[in-house]
Amino acid sequence: MGTPSRRGGTPLPALGTVAMGSAAGRWILLVSILGSGLAGIDATVVNVALPAIGGSLGAGFTGLQWTVTAYTLTLAAFILLGGSLADRFGRRRMFIVGVVWFAAASMLCGLAPGIGTLIAARTLQGIGGALLTPGSLAILQATFAPGDRAKAIGAWSGLSGVATAIGPFLGGWLVEHASWRWVFLINAPVAALVVFLALRYVPESRDPAAAPRLDIAGAALGVVALGGITYGLLEQPSQGITALPVLGALVLGVAAGVAFGVVEWRSTSPMVPLDIFRSRQFTAANLVTFTVYGGFGAVFFLLIIQLQVVSGFSPLAAGVSILPITFIMLALSSASGALAYRIGPRLQMSVGPAVCALGLVLMLRIGPDASYVADVLPGVAVFGLGLAIMVAPLTATALSSAPVDRAGLASGVNNAVARAAGLLAIAVLPAFAGLGGDDYTRPEAFNAGFDRAMWGAVAVLLVGAAIAAISISNHALDEAGHTPGEPGEALRDVARIHTSPHPHPQVIASHCAVAAPPQLIDCGEGADDTSHR
């Protein structure tokens, strides 16, 4: 294995040799965390800034929806392709390209003169996120010594989770004391630091076994499918389902979705090999994922606006209000995952969504002049408890239900399903609740719509709980060659794949190292050492 060198002749560490406690290891870990943190923080700070953005740019409620969904759409559609590009053309190279792209798009967001320009810039920002996020983890895989890779991934996951948790606090502070534009502009100096450190400390790496062809057609069809359906759902309340642009977009989206399936089935190098869905448990786990993430996908979007517009919270207070969810997840996810291996995942995957639904019912107390302790905290805490009960078993089931050598693909598909569900939820739930126009500026109208949306989300979550109770087997985490019910074996195998010297290309390309709703990855030396993303 050769020794890369940086400009000036100073050698960079050889691939696969970096120790966790070394200076090189600390610098590489910092680069990876800062890079993934750019996308992770951005996914949370924008929600806090939405009312300010709408007021500044004169945007309607649909414009605020697009501000969130435009980023999610391209990130979800291109994330697997981004990983393939990194494996083929160089992980450091694509990581740097993604960081620069993301920073440039962030500047466009911060300088946007109108809501249309902001939405277009957010679309570009999602592409940058899709390029940089797979590379942030892949760099650790390639550079750290085999015995230290799991520890490095664990540190990356935990610290990235902390960075993401900072997002609501940072966004609220910037909106309150500076301007919503700084939510985006602050990305530029951080990106410059990341690029400098990556060039100075990170060696280049590629996967010699990377797929010979890139699935460009699949990625393009994925964008058209998600974009068409999302546009139709977002515009239907204002234009009507029979309006030509709405109907045309929906038809185009569905047709592109069918074409995507055909292309993936026939391709020799598909982005999403459809035969992975031959596993009934994998299909069931992703159906549960789609349902429950669809149930609460719009909750954070609506809750932050409700707290500011209806309850009178400042942007900073609204952002901080949801932090208990992250803390509860960090505290309980590991124990929840271990319990699932002892008793099977069905009970937690059925109870967790129901507890989340109870949390949303408690959130109905959030109204005019709401008290944080009496009205906000109970719902937020119960909702976080439901997530902690559900997420670890759900993600572990999705990974364990696929062949071990495709665990990375399974993780990526499950994450993409969660992201797509959240994308559609932001389009569907507000429409179901009758929210639109300038409702976000009228407390009484928004409060009524918020209540209807929460009841709709409760219904979807209960459907998800029922699907899990019917379709998930308590043996879903048992694999051939392992003792049924033995904790940790499935995720230990995932760790072996992720820390092998030459991982399957899809493992790195599609690992759940993205800024998504809460996902769990195996980041330690055993299954009980799990971390929340």
Secondary structure, 3 states (H helix, E strand, C coil): CCCCECCCCCECCCCCCECCCCHHHHHHHHHHHHHHHHHHHHHHHHHHHHHHHHHHHCCCHHHHHHHHHHHHHHHHHHHHHHHHHHHHHCHHHHHHHHHHHHHHHHHHHHCCCCHHHHHHHHHHHHHHHHHHHHHHHHHHHHHECHHHHHHHHHHHHHHHHHHHHHHHHHHHHHHHHCCCCHHHHCHHHHHHHHHHHHHHHCCCCCCCCCCCCCCHHHHHHHHHHHHHHHHHHHHHHHHCCCCHHHHHHHHHHHHHHHHHHHHHHHCCCCCCCHHHHHCHHHHHHHHHHHHHHHHHCCHHHHHHHHHHHHCCCCHHHHHHHCHHHHHHHHHHHHHHHHHHHHHCCHHHHHHHHHHHHHHHHHHCCCCCCCCHHHHHHHHHHHHHHHHHHHHHHHHHHHHHCCCHHHHHHHHHHHHHHHHHHHHHHHHHHHHHCCCCCCHHHCHHHHHHHHHHHHHHHHHHHHHHHHHHHHHCCCCCCCCCCCCCCCCCHHHHHHHHHHCCCCCCHHHHHCCCCCCCCCCEEECCCCCCCEEEC
